Amino acid sequence: MEHSEALALLVISIGAFIIPFISERIFLPSAVGEIFFGLILGIFFKNALSEFPIVKFLGEFGFILLMYLAGLEIDIAKIKRVTKKEKFLISILFITVILASFSIVFYFQQPAIYSLVYIAMAIGILYPLLKDTGLLNKDIGQKILVIGGVGEIISLLLITAFTVYFKYGFSSKAILHIFEIYLFFLVAYFLLKIFSLYMWWNPSLVQTFLKTGDVTETGIRANFAHMFIFVSLASLLGLESIIGAFFGGLLFSMVFKERGEIVEKLSAFGYGFLIPIFFIEVGLRFDITDFFDKQIFLSALFLSFVILMIKGLGSLFLLFSDFKISEVFLVPFALSMPLTLLVVIATIGLETGIIEKREATIILLTAIISALIYPWIFKVMVKKVNIE
């Protein structure tokens, strides 16, 4: 390792440690603070990602682990418990959001990838926000979390479809490729189901995948093996590795219900070091001076506003559910802060050449603005609304 690379790794490691403390004091989500730290580092370490392979490797590893945890943390059991009426209304919400997103992109003649930006929903910021406001254990909080979780699944499916379309266009090859992907995950799901049934007859084997705290940490090893199997197979199918990681985590969560301890251990490892390095690496990809470009800032502000308006339009259908009117007004803000997914969209778009660096900068700035403004408004509104 060269001296400059060692110095960059040292500075990034120290930053990954101290940024959460600074972010907490100035009321920033830690991920936003880490992106800003990366942007500032980019001033001093030009072309860091091409010159320092270890930083790029750790960032990509953190990216993969982030998406695996995103799939792992989605509780399918909660989704199944939603009533038929609410499932129908939530489906209408998603259909409205998708149609409105494509319509706005078509009307304003924007890059097609912006439709993914408008649709994107994620629970990366939503989950801790619900916990912080005391809504996580309440009915409204659980319902919002279910909507966000399903929205994240839909967002990843659309990102997958968009990636396939960009590579193959509307062709028989694209349809065949999507069928191969569907068949792969279907077979993987049934194999995992059969395996879980086998473990039901042999309960001692469950500990191999869920046990933590022993010397060999077999549960952690099994999860990493499971994650990298899906990452590798996704790459062989011509997909982004993070899509394989997400669906690997999602399938694991569908099969293993008592996974709380594993999630806690992996989250501690991921959010404690690798995932912060990913967000710092994202900042290193961009030039901080671009953020002061008036046109880029206004475009990002416009995208943030449109995201909120589209989610607000879809949320109107929840007025026919058991949600109170005051609670319905919380939903658009809860669904309009998909920081991690917007970073994913910007990163994939830039790496695959779907968009230029300018568009990627706009999307990243949109992610930051949304993550700064909407959680704060959500907290203020929760204080004003009487939640039973």
C-alpha positions as CSV (number, residue, x, y, z in Angstrom):
1,M,0.0,0.0,0.0
2,E,1.4,3.4,-1.0
3,H,1.7,6.2,1.5
4,S,-1.0,8.3,-0.2
5,E,-3.5,5.4,-0.1
6,A,-2.6,4.6,3.5
7,L,-3.2,8.3,4.4
8,A,-6.6,8.3,2.6
9,L,-7.7,5.2,4.4
10,L,-6.6,6.6,7.7
11,V,-8.6,9.9,7.2
12,I,-11.7,8.0,5.9
13,S,-11.6,5.6,8.9
14,I,-11.3,8.5,11.4
15,G,-14.1,10.3,9.5
16,A,-16.4,7.2,9.6
17,F,-15.9,7.2,13.4
18,I,-16.5,10.9,14.2
19,I,-19.1,11.9,11.6
20,P,-22.1,10.4,13.5
21,F,-21.2,12.5,16.6
22,I,-21.0,15.7,14.5
23,S,-24.2,14.8,12.6
24,E,-26.1,14.2,15.8
25,R,-25.1,17.7,17.1
26,I,-26.2,19.5,14.0
27,F,-29.3,17.3,13.4
28,L,-28.2,15.7,10.2
29,P,-28.8,12.0,9.3
30,S,-25.4,10.4,9.6
31,A,-25.5,9.2,6.0
32,V,-25.8,12.8,4.8
33,G,-22.9,13.8,7.0
34,E,-20.8,11.0,5.6
35,I,-21.6,12.0,2.0
36,F,-20.6,15.6,2.8
37,F,-17.4,14.3,4.4
38,G,-16.6,12.5,1.2
39,L,-17.3,15.6,-0.9
40,I,-14.8,17.6,1.2
41,L,-12.2,14.8,1.0
42,G,-12.6,14.9,-2.8
43,I,-11.0,18.4,-2.7
44,F,-7.8,16.9,-1.3
45,F,-7.8,13.5,-2.9
46,K,-8.5,13.9,-6.6
47,N,-9.3,10.7,-8.5
48,A,-9.3,8.8,-5.2
49,L,-11.4,5.9,-6.4
50,S,-9.1,5.1,-9.4
51,E,-5.9,5.7,-7.4
52,F,-6.9,3.9,-4.1
53,P,-8.4,0.5,-4.9
54,I,-8.8,-0.4,-1.2
55,V,-11.2,2.5,-0.7
56,K,-13.2,1.5,-3.8
57,F,-13.4,-2.1,-2.6
58,L,-14.5,-1.2,0.9
59,G,-17.1,1.1,-0.5
60,E,-18.5,-1.5,-2.8
61,F,-18.5,-4.1,0.0
62,G,-20.5,-1.6,2.2
63,F,-22.9,-1.0,-0.7
64,I,-23.6,-4.8,-1.1
65,L,-24.0,-5.2,2.7
66,L,-26.4,-2.2,2.8
67,M,-28.7,-3.7,0.2
68,Y,-28.5,-7.2,1.9
69,L,-29.6,-5.6,5.2
70,A,-32.3,-3.7,3.4
71,G,-33.8,-7.0,2.2
72,L,-33.2,-8.7,5.5
73,E,-35.0,-6.0,7.6
74,I,-38.2,-6.2,5.6
75,D,-40.8,-8.1,7.7
76,I,-43.0,-10.1,5.2
77,A,-45.1,-11.3,8.1
78,K,-46.3,-7.7,8.8
79,I,-47.2,-7.3,5.1
80,K,-49.3,-10.4,5.2
81,R,-51.2,-9.2,8.3
82,V,-52.5,-6.1,6.4
83,T,-56.3,-6.3,5.7
84,K,-57.6,-6.9,2.2
85,K,-59.1,-3.5,2.1
86,E,-55.9,-1.8,3.0
87,K,-53.9,-4.0,0.6
88,F,-56.2,-2.8,-2.2
89,L,-55.8,0.9,-1.2
90,I,-52.0,0.6,-0.8
91,S,-51.9,-1.1,-4.3
92,I,-53.8,1.9,-5.7
93,L,-51.3,4.2,-4.0
94,F,-48.4,2.5,-5.7
95,I,-50.1,2.4,-9.1
96,T,-50.9,6.2,-8.8
97,V,-47.3,7.0,-7.8
98,I,-45.9,4.9,-10.8
99,L,-48.3,6.4,-13.4
100,A,-47.8,10.0,-12.1
101,S,-44.0,9.5,-12.1
102,F,-43.9,8.3,-15.8
103,S,-46.3,11.1,-16.8
104,I,-44.2,13.9,-15.3
105,V,-41.0,12.5,-16.9
106,F,-42.8,12.4,-20.2
107,Y,-44.4,15.8,-19.8
108,F,-41.2,17.6,-18.8
109,Q,-39.0,15.4,-21.2
110,Q,-36.7,14.5,-18.4
111,P,-34.2,11.6,-18.4
112,A,-36.1,8.3,-18.0
113,I,-34.2,7.4,-14.9
114,Y,-36.0,10.3,-13.1
115,S,-39.1,8.2,-13.0
116,L,-37.2,5.8,-10.6
117,V,-36.3,8.9,-8.5
118,Y,-40.0,9.9,-8.2
119,I,-41.1,6.3,-7.4
120,A,-38.3,5.4,-5.0
121,M,-39.3,4.5,-1.4
122,A,-37.1,3.1,1.3
123,I,-37.0,2.4,5.0
124,G,-33.4,3.3,5.6
125,I,-34.2,6.7,7.2
126,L,-37.9,5.9,7.9
127,Y,-37.3,3.1,10.4
128,P,-35.1,5.1,12.8
129,L,-37.4,8.1,12.3
130,L,-40.4,6.1,13.4
131,K,-38.5,4.8,16.3
132,D,-37.3,8.3,17.3
133,T,-40.9,9.7,17.2
134,G,-42.3,6.8,19.2
135,L,-44.5,5.6,16.3
136,L,-42.7,2.3,15.6
137,N,-44.8,0.3,18.1
138,K,-48.1,2.0,17.2
139,D,-50.5,1.0,14.5
140,I,-49.9,4.0,12.3
141,G,-46.1,3.5,12.5
142,Q,-46.4,-0.2,11.5
143,K,-48.7,0.6,8.6
144,I,-46.3,3.3,7.3
145,L,-43.4,0.9,7.7
146,V,-45.3,-1.8,5.7
147,I,-46.0,0.7,2.9
148,G,-42.3,1.8,2.9
149,G,-41.1,-1.8,2.9
150,V,-43.3,-2.8,-0.1
151,G,-42.3,0.4,-1.8
152,E,-38.7,-0.5,-1.4
153,I,-39.3,-4.0,-3.0
154,I,-41.2,-2.4,-5.9
155,S,-38.4,0.2,-6.4
156,L,-35.7,-2.5,-6.6
157,L,-37.8,-4.5,-9.0
158,L,-38.2,-1.4,-11.3
159,I,-34.5,-0.6,-11.0
160,T,-33.8,-4.2,-12.1
161,A,-36.2,-3.8,-15.1
162,F,-34.7,-0.5,-16.0
163,T,-31.2,-1.9,-16.0
164,V,-32.3,-4.8,-18.2
165,Y,-34.1,-2.3,-20.6
166,F,-31.0,-0.1,-20.8
167,K,-28.9,-3.1,-21.8
168,Y,-31.2,-4.9,-24.2
169,G,-34.1,-2.5,-25.0
170,F,-37.6,-3.8,-25.8
171,S,-36.6,-7.1,-27.4
172,S,-37.1,-10.8,-27.0
173,K,-33.7,-11.0,-25.4
174,A,-34.8,-8.6,-22.7
175,I,-38.0,-10.6,-22.0
176,L,-36.0,-13.8,-21.9
177,H,-33.5,-12.2,-19.5
178,I,-36.3,-11.0,-17.2
179,F,-37.8,-14.6,-17.3
180,E,-34.4,-16.0,-16.4
181,I,-34.1,-13.7,-13.4
182,Y,-37.7,-14.5,-12.3
183,L,-37.1,-18.2,-12.6
184,F,-33.8,-18.0,-10.7
185,F,-35.4,-16.2,-7.7
186,L,-38.4,-18.5,-7.8
187,V,-36.2,-21.6,-7.7
188,A,-34.1,-20.1,-5.0
189,Y,-37.2,-19.3,-2.9
190,F,-38.5,-22.9,-3.2
191,L,-35.1,-24.4,-2.4
192,L,-34.9,-22.2,0.7
193,K,-38.5,-23.2,1.6
194,I,-37.6,-26.9,1.3
195,F,-34.4,-26.3,3.2
196,S,-36.3,-24.6,6.0
197,L,-38.8,-27.5,6.1
198,Y,-35.9,-29.9,6.5
199,M,-34.5,-27.8,9.3
200,W,-38.0,-27.9,11.0
201,W,-37.4,-31.6,11.3
202,N,-33.9,-31.0,12.4
203,P,-34.1,-27.8,14.6
204,S,-30.4,-28.0,15.5
205,L,-29.5,-27.0,12.0
206,V,-31.4,-23.7,12.3
207,Q,-28.6,-22.6,14.7
208,T,-26.1,-22.9,11.9
209,F,-27.8,-19.9,10.1
210,L,-29.0,-18.0,13.2
211,K,-26.6,-18.7,16.0
212,T,-24.3,-15.9,17.1
213,G,-21.9,-15.5,20.0
214,D,-19.9,-18.7,19.5
215,V,-16.3,-18.8,18.6
216,T,-16.8,-19.5,14.9
217,E,-19.9,-17.2,14.5
218,T,-21.5,-19.7,12.2
219,G,-24.6,-17.5,11.7
220,I,-22.6,-14.6,10.5
221,R,-20.6,-16.8,8.2
222,A,-23.7,-18.5,6.8
223,N,-25.3,-15.1,6.0
224,F,-22.1,-13.8,4.3
225,A,-22.0,-17.0,2.2
226,H,-25.7,-16.6,1.4
227,M,-25.2,-13.0,0.4
228,F,-22.2,-13.6,-1.8
229,I,-23.9,-16.5,-3.5
230,F,-26.7,-14.2,-4.6
231,V,-24.3,-11.4,-5.5
232,S,-22.3,-13.8,-7.7
233,L,-25.4,-15.3,-9.4
234,A,-26.8,-11.9,-10.0
235,S,-23.6,-10.9,-11.8
236,L,-23.7,-14.0,-13.9
237,L,-27.2,-13.1,-14.9
238,G,-26.0,-9.7,-16.0
239,L,-27.5,-7.8,-13.0
240,E,-26.0,-5.3,-10.6
241,S,-24.5,-7.1,-7.6
242,I,-26.5,-5.0,-5.2
243,I,-29.8,-6.3,-6.7
244,G,-28.7,-9.8,-6.0
245,A,-27.7,-8.8,-2.4
246,F,-31.1,-7.2,-1.8
247,F,-33.1,-10.2,-3.0
248,G,-30.8,-12.6,-1.1
249,G,-31.6,-10.7,2.1
250,L,-35.3,-10.6,1.2
251,L,-35.5,-14.4,0.6
252,F,-33.6,-15.0,3.8
253,S,-36.1,-12.9,5.8
254,M,-39.0,-14.8,4.1
255,V,-37.7,-18.2,5.3
256,F,-36.1,-17.4,8.7
257,K,-38.6,-15.6,10.9
258,E,-36.5,-15.5,14.1
259,R,-33.6,-13.6,12.6
260,G,-33.5,-10.6,15.0
261,E,-30.1,-11.5,16.5
262,I,-28.5,-12.0,13.1
263,V,-29.8,-8.7,11.8
264,E,-28.5,-6.9,14.9
265,K,-25.0,-8.4,14.5
266,L,-24.8,-7.7,10.8
267,S,-26.2,-4.2,11.3
268,A,-23.6,-3.4,13.9
269,F,-20.8,-4.6,11.6
270,G,-22.3,-2.9,8.5
271,Y,-23.4,0.5,9.9
272,G,-20.4,0.5,12.3
273,F,-17.8,0.6,9.5
274,L,-18.5,-0.6,5.9
275,I,-21.7,1.3,5.1
276,P,-20.3,4.7,6.3
277,I,-17.3,4.1,4.0
278,F,-19.8,3.5,1.1
279,F,-21.5,6.9,1.8
280,I,-18.1,8.6,2.0
281,E,-17.1,6.9,-1.2
282,V,-20.3,8.2,-2.8
283,G,-19.2,11.8,-1.8
284,L,-15.7,11.1,-3.3
285,R,-17.3,10.4,-6.7
286,F,-18.6,14.0,-7.0
287,D,-17.2,17.5,-7.1
288,I,-18.5,19.6,-4.2
289,T,-18.4,22.8,-6.3
290,D,-21.1,21.4,-8.6
291,F,-23.5,21.6,-5.6
292,F,-23.2,25.4,-5.7
293,D,-24.3,25.5,-9.3
294,K,-27.6,27.4,-9.2
295,Q,-29.2,25.3,-12.0
296,I,-28.2,22.0,-10.3
297,F,-29.6,23.2,-6.9
298,L,-32.9,24.4,-8.4
299,S,-33.3,21.1,-10.3
300,A,-32.7,19.1,-7.2
301,L,-35.1,21.3,-5.3
302,F,-37.7,20.8,-8.0
303,L,-37.2,17.0,-7.9
304,S,-37.6,17.0,-4.1
305,F,-40.9,18.9,-4.4
306,V,-42.2,16.6,-7.2
307,I,-41.3,13.5,-5.1
308,L,-43.4,14.9,-2.2
309,M,-46.3,15.9,-4.5
310,I,-46.5,12.4,-6.2
311,K,-46.4,10.6,-2.8
312,G,-49.1,13.0,-1.6
313,L,-51.3,12.3,-4.6
314,G,-51.0,8.5,-4.0
315,S,-51.6,8.9,-0.2
316,L,-55.0,10.5,-0.8
317,F,-56.5,7.0,-1.3
318,L,-55.6,6.2,2.3
319,L,-58.5,8.5,3.3
320,F,-60.7,5.6,2.6
321,S,-58.8,3.3,5.0
322,D,-58.6,3.3,8.8
323,F,-56.1,6.1,8.8
324,K,-57.2,9.4,10.4
325,I,-57.1,12.5,8.1
326,S,-54.3,13.9,10.2
327,E,-52.4,10.7,9.9
328,V,-52.7,10.6,6.1
329,F,-50.8,13.9,6.0
330,L,-47.8,12.1,7.6
331,V,-47.6,9.5,4.9
332,P,-46.2,11.6,1.9
333,F,-43.3,12.9,4.1
334,A,-42.6,9.4,5.4
335,L,-42.3,8.1,1.8
336,S,-40.3,11.0,0.4
337,M,-36.9,10.4,2.0
338,P,-35.5,7.4,0.1
339,L,-31.9,8.6,0.7
340,T,-30.3,5.2,0.2
341,L,-32.3,4.3,-2.9
342,L,-31.6,7.7,-4.6
343,V,-27.9,7.1,-3.9
344,V,-28.3,3.7,-5.4
345,I,-30.0,5.1,-8.5
346,A,-27.4,7.8,-8.9
347,T,-24.5,5.3,-8.5
348,I,-25.9,2.7,-10.9
349,G,-26.8,5.4,-13.4
350,L,-23.3,6.8,-13.4
351,E,-21.5,3.5,-13.4
352,T,-23.5,2.0,-16.3
353,G,-23.5,5.2,-18.3
354,I,-27.3,5.6,-18.3
355,I,-26.8,9.3,-17.1
356,E,-24.1,11.8,-17.1
357,K,-22.3,13.1,-14.0
358,R,-24.5,16.2,-14.0
359,E,-27.8,14.2,-13.7
360,A,-26.2,12.0,-11.1
361,T,-25.2,15.1,-9.1
362,I,-28.8,16.4,-9.3
363,I,-30.1,13.0,-8.0
364,L,-27.6,12.9,-5.2
365,L,-28.4,16.5,-4.1
366,T,-32.1,15.6,-4.3
367,A,-31.4,12.7,-1.9
368,I,-29.6,15.1,0.5
369,I,-32.3,17.8,0.4
370,S,-35.1,15.3,1.0
371,A,-33.2,13.6,3.8
372,L,-32.7,17.0,5.5
373,I,-36.1,18.6,5.1
374,Y,-38.8,15.9,5.2
375,P,-37.7,14.1,8.4
376,W,-37.7,17.4,10.2
377,I,-41.2,18.3,8.9
378,F,-42.4,14.7,9.8
379,K,-41.2,15.2,13.4
380,V,-42.9,18.5,13.7
381,M,-46.2,17.1,12.3
382,V,-46.1,14.1,14.7
383,K,-46.0,16.6,17.7
384,K,-49.1,18.3,16.3
385,V,-51.0,15.1,15.6
386,N,-52.7,13.1,18.3
387,I,-51.6,9.5,17.6
388,E,-53.5,6.8,19.5
